[in-house]
């Protein structure tokens, strides 16, 4: 008799936040560009919807565009790798793991906006592992 398969566990150390924005994703090796709608974001990565497959394992440069609390269009950039990709209907769900955590030095506008969202909506602080909150 086979044993029951253990249910999947979420082992992420960062909280994810709903995020309304657009990502321009550039494949760093093939120099192809993709537009994706951001579904959620954390300090370590993002989830997005793309009309085209980007490719698991691809190294990417990402420009994140969003509207801030004052109604202004803002952008910040980071880099990462496509950690997973799944086809869903006519879209591709894509998870990108950033090369380094988002921070106030490299993504000041994005961190300011995330801080505002966290404070305004009383969302949990970014770290699930109870590190001292940076935001």
C-alpha positions as CSV (number, residue, x, y, z in Angstrom):
1,X,0.0,0.0,0.0
2,X,1.4,3.4,-1.0
3,X,1.6,6.1,1.6
4,X,-0.3,9.4,1.2
5,X,1.6,12.1,-0.5
6,X,2.3,15.1,1.8
7,X,0.4,18.2,0.9
8,X,2.5,21.1,-0.5
9,X,3.9,23.5,2.0
10,X,4.7,27.2,1.4
11,X,8.3,27.6,2.5
12,X,8.6,31.2,1.4
13,X,10.1,33.6,4.0
14,X,8.5,36.7,2.5
15,X,4.9,37.8,2.5
16,X,3.4,38.4,-0.9
17,X,1.2,41.4,-1.6
18,X,-1.5,42.0,-4.2
19,X,0.0,44.5,-6.6
20,X,-1.4,46.3,-9.5
21,X,1.3,47.1,-12.0
22,X,2.9,46.1,-15.3
23,X,6.3,44.5,-15.8
24,X,8.4,44.8,-18.9
25,X,10.5,41.6,-18.8
26,X,13.6,41.4,-21.0
27,X,15.3,38.0,-21.6
28,X,19.0,38.9,-20.9
29,X,20.4,36.3,-23.3
30,X,18.0,36.5,-26.2
31,X,17.1,40.2,-25.8
32,X,13.4,39.4,-26.2
33,X,10.9,41.7,-24.4
34,X,7.6,40.6,-22.8
35,X,4.8,42.6,-21.2
36,X,3.2,41.1,-18.1
37,X,0.6,42.1,-15.6
38,X,1.8,41.8,-12.0
39,X,-0.4,39.7,-9.8
40,X,1.6,39.9,-6.6
41,X,5.0,40.9,-5.3
42,X,7.3,40.3,-2.4
43,X,10.8,41.6,-1.5
44,X,12.2,38.5,-3.2
45,X,10.1,38.0,-6.3
46,X,6.9,38.5,-8.2
47,X,4.0,36.6,-9.8
48,X,2.7,37.8,-13.2
49,X,0.5,37.0,-16.1
50,X,2.0,36.9,-19.6
51,X,0.5,36.4,-23.0
52,X,3.6,34.6,-24.2
53,X,5.8,32.1,-22.5
54,X,9.1,33.5,-21.1
55,X,10.8,30.3,-20.2
56,X,11.7,28.7,-16.9
57,X,15.3,29.4,-16.0
58,X,15.6,32.5,-18.1
59,X,17.6,35.3,-16.7
60,X,15.6,38.5,-17.0
61,X,15.7,42.3,-16.4
62,X,12.4,43.6,-15.1
63,X,11.1,47.1,-15.2
64,X,8.1,47.5,-12.8
65,X,5.6,50.2,-13.6
66,X,2.8,51.3,-11.2
67,X,0.7,54.2,-10.2
68,X,1.6,55.6,-6.8
69,X,-0.6,57.0,-4.0
70,X,-0.6,60.5,-5.7
71,X,-1.7,59.1,-9.1
72,X,1.8,59.4,-10.7
73,X,3.3,56.7,-12.9
74,X,6.4,55.3,-11.3
75,X,9.0,52.8,-12.4
76,X,11.8,50.9,-10.8
77,X,14.0,48.0,-12.1
78,X,15.5,44.8,-10.9
79,X,16.8,41.5,-12.3
80,X,16.1,37.9,-11.6
81,X,15.4,34.5,-13.0
82,X,12.1,32.8,-14.1
83,X,11.6,30.3,-11.3
84,X,8.4,28.7,-12.7
85,X,5.9,29.0,-15.5
86,X,2.5,27.4,-16.1
87,X,0.0,27.6,-19.0
88,X,-3.4,28.7,-17.8
89,X,-6.1,29.1,-20.5
90,X,-4.6,31.6,-22.9
91,X,-2.1,33.0,-20.4
92,X,1.1,32.0,-18.8
93,X,1.5,32.3,-15.0
94,X,5.1,33.2,-14.3
95,X,7.1,33.4,-11.1
96,X,10.2,35.4,-11.0
97,X,12.8,35.2,-8.2
98,X,14.8,38.4,-7.9
99,X,18.6,38.2,-7.9
100,X,18.6,40.2,-4.6
101,X,15.8,41.5,-2.3
102,X,14.2,44.7,-3.2
103,X,15.7,47.5,-1.2
104,X,15.5,51.3,-0.6
105,X,18.8,52.0,-2.4
106,X,18.0,50.1,-5.6
107,X,14.2,50.4,-5.9
108,X,13.3,53.5,-3.8
109,X,10.0,54.3,-5.5
110,X,8.8,50.7,-5.3
111,X,9.8,50.3,-1.6
112,X,8.1,53.6,-0.8
113,X,4.9,52.4,-2.5
114,X,5.0,49.0,-0.8
115,X,5.5,50.7,2.5
116,X,2.5,52.9,1.9
117,X,0.3,49.8,0.9
118,X,1.4,47.9,4.0
119,X,0.6,50.8,6.3
120,X,-2.6,51.8,4.6
121,X,-4.2,48.3,4.3
122,X,-2.6,47.0,7.6
123,X,-0.9,44.2,5.7
124,X,1.6,42.1,7.6
125,X,5.2,43.2,7.5
126,X,7.3,41.7,4.7
127,X,9.2,39.0,6.5
128,X,7.3,35.8,7.6
129,X,10.3,34.7,9.6
130,X,9.8,37.7,12.0
131,X,13.0,39.6,11.1
132,X,12.9,43.2,12.2
133,X,10.7,45.0,9.8
134,X,12.5,47.2,7.3
135,X,9.5,49.0,6.0
